[in-house]
Amino acid sequence: MADHHVYVVECADGTLYTGYTTDVERRVAEHDAGEGAKYTRGRTPVTLRHVESFDSKSAAMSREYAIKSLSRPEKERLIGEGDGDAGN
């Protein structure tokens, strides 16, 4: 079962943040409450833009690293393609 997720949120200032979690809804709520990553604390509210699910933590962490390595235009293409996946 795919219990490990990589997600991309768009912050209120238009920047993108990529993270790993086992519970996407909880994690996005933490970001919105200012309890998430230090990066997102001053950039709320956030909007979930993309989610990918994996069977293992190591696969998810590898994908998180790959997404973080993408350029801004590449990330925009990724979230543009994945709009239907957000929230699933």
Sequence and secondary structure as in RCSB ss.txt:
>XXXX:A:sequence
MADHHVYVVECADGTLYTGYTTDVERRVAEHDAGEGAKYTRGRTPVTLRHVESFDSKSAAMSREYAIKSLSRPEK
ERLIGEGDGDAGN
>XXXX:A:secstr
   EEEEEEE TTS EEEEEES HHHHHHHHHTT S HHHHTS S EEEEEEEESSHHHHHHHHHHHHTS HHHH
HHHHHHTTTTTT 
